[in-house]
Amino acid sequence: MRFTVLMGAIAVLGASIALNVILFSQAKKYYLELNETRLDPVGLSTYSTSPSPSQNRPRVVFFGDSRAENWTFPEMSQYEFIDRGISSQTSVQAIQRFQQHVRPLQPRVIIVQVGINDLKTIALFPERKAEIIENCRSNIERIVQESKALGAIVILTTIFPVGDVPLQRQLFWSDEIGQAVQEMNRELAALASDRVMIFDAFSILADSQGKLRSDYRMDELHLNQQGYSRLNQALIEPLEMLKL
């Protein structure tokens, strides 16, 4: 009996230690991100140089947050692909670095994936939900307008769904985030025009519950290679239709 109680106590202690290690690691990550942002608020130093203008192939730029940064390029030899995503960035950070990170590249196509880092703050500031959504929509619209001003075609992706949230993050999460993603995606669909294509990444990646499919996820916010491969399968068609 005493042995059983002792083993139970050891198991509880072990679980507690493991959880504290996870929470400490998560807190350290956010602390480092916060202070890095203070040093370089919009990440201008991330891409300090630009490649020379492309002479032979139309240039396609992936722009936005970590979901754009991690996007592996589709296998299409007729295009030159360049990444300009930065992890953890909100839409306001993205628009503030657009001129420095995108304009010099002279892209013919800009693929935009941004917004989840805005919407996930709803859990922290629930009373500002409407403001957060509206600001995100406005910033993405500005990115679209700036892209069109460069003469580029915009492929505006809907915001990816989110997956199941792990225990250590649940205290800083809300079901309203997923609802806000779907609301924002309806707003983004209204931005379609003759030079703006809406690429419905959400529908490609979501399961029947509107969450990120388990076989496509690396974690609750990010895709694995299989997820990006599935997106690229669908992305090839609109890129081929452009005939640039």
N, C-alpha and C positions, 0 to 999 in steps of 0.2 A: 504494500500500500504506500509506504513512505517512498519507495523507489519510484513508483508511478507518479506520485506528486512531484518528486524531485525532477523527473524527466519532463513533466509538464511545465514546471517552472523554468527549466533550462530552455525548452522550446519557445516559451513566451519571451524570455529574455533575448534569445537569438533573433526572433522576429522583430523585437523592438530595436535591437542594435542595427539590423539590416535596414529597417525603415528609416532610422535616423541617419544612416549613411546615405541613403537615397535622397532624403530631404536636404541634407547638407550639400550634396553634390548639385542638386537643383538650385539651391539658394546661391551657391558659389557661381554657377553659370549665369544666373540673372544679374548678380552683382557685377560680374566682369562685363556683361553686355551693357549694363547701365553706365559704367564708368568709361567704357570704350566709346559709347555714344556721346558722352560729355566731351571727350577729346575731339571727336570728329562727328558732329551731329547728323550729317547726311551722308557720311561715308565717301567723301570726295577722294580720299587717298587710296581707296580700294582699287580703283582703276586710274592710275596716274598717267598712263600713256595710252595712245590709241594706235591701232594698226594703220598702215597707209591706205589710202583710198583703193577700193577694189576696182581693177580694170577689166576683169574677164567675167565675173559672175555677180549677179545681184546679191546684195548683202541683206541678211535677215538677222535682226537683233532680238534676243529674248530679254525682256526688261521687267523688273519688279522685285519681289522678295526672294526668300530661299526656294520657293517653289519654282521660280524662274531660274534661279541660280543652279539648281540641281537638275534641270531639264536636260537630258542627254539629247544631242542633236539627231534629227531623223537622217537616214542615209539617202541624201539627195545631192548628187554631185553637181547639179546645175546651180546650186546656191552656196554662198559662203555664210556660215552661221557664226555668230558672235554672242557671247553671254554678257549681260550687264545686270544681273540680279544680285541683290545683297541680302543676306540672312537677317531676319528680325525687323526689316524695314516696314514702316507704315506707308500709306499712300502719300502723305504729306512729305515724308522724307524722299520718296521716289521722285515726286514732281520737282522738288528743289534741286535735285542733281541731274535732271533730264538734259539740260543744255550742255553740261560739261561731259556727261557720259555717253550721250546718244548723238547729239548734233554732229560732232566731229566725224562720226562713223559714216555719215551720208547713207543711211540704210534705205533700201527700197521697201522693206517690210519690217514692221515692229510688232512683235508678239508680246502682249501685256498680260501678266498674271500678278496681281497685287490685291490686297484688301483684308486678308485674314488677320493680319496683325493689328489692324484697326478694330475689327469686329470682336476679337477675343478680349478686348479691354472692357466690353460690356459687363463681364462678370465682376469687374472691379468698380465700375461706375454705372450701375444699372439705371440711375436717375438720368443719365446722359445718353441713353440708348438712341433716341431719335437724332440727337445732335451728332453722335458718332457715325451713324449710318449716312446722314446727309453730308457730312464732311467727307466721308470716304467716297461717296458717289461724285461729289463735286471735284475732288482731286483726280479721280480716274477720268472724269470728263475732260479735265484740263490736260492730262497726259494724252488723251485722244486728240484734242485740238492741237497740241504742240506737235504731235506726230504728223498730223495732216499738214500742218504749216511747213514741215520739212519736205512735203511732197511724197511722204511714205504712205503705203497702204497699212492699215491697222488690222491685226487679228486680235480682237479683244476676247480673252478667255473668261468664261464665268469662273467664279471663285470655287476652288475645289471643296468638296465636302470634308467634314472632320470625322475622325474615327472615334472609337471607344476611348474614353479618357482614363488614364491610370490613376490609382489611388492617390499618389502624391500630388496630383494636379487637381483633384476634384474640389478641394477647398477654394480654388481660384478659377472655377469654371461654372458655366451656367448653360442650361438647355436653350436659353435665348440666343446663344451664339449661333447654333445651327439654324435657328429660325431666321436670324439676321442674314446669314449667308444666302438663304433662299430668297429673302426679300431683296437683298442687294442684287442678286442675279436677275431678278425681274426688272430692276432699274437699269442694269447694264444692257439688257436686250433692247431697250428703247434707244440705245445709242447707235444702232445699226444704220448704215447709210451706204452710199455708193462706194466710199473708200474705207468703210469700217465693217469688217466681217465679225460676226459673233460666233465664237467657237465654244460649244456647250460642253466644256470639260466636266462640269458637275454631273450631267446625265451619264457620261461615259464611265465615271468613277464610282458613282453612288450605288448602294444596294437598295433593296426594296424599302428599307426604313429611312432612306435619305442619308445614310452614313457612308463613310469611305469603306469600300469593300476590303475585307481582311486580307485578301490575296494581293491587293495593290498597295498596302500600307507598310511603311517603315516604322512609323509611330502615329500618334493621333493626328498629326498635322502634315506629315511628309510621306511622299510616295517612295516605293521601292522601284527597282529597275523594271519590274513587270508592269507597274502602273504607268511609267513613262513610255514604255514600249507600246502599251495600248493607246495612249494619247497620240503617239506618233503615227500609228496605223491610221487614225482618223484625221490627223493633220496633213498627211501627204496629199490627200485629195484637194483641199482648198489651195494649197501651195502650187500644185500642178495646174490648177485652173487659172492661176494668175498669168502664166505664160510671159514672164518678164524677160 
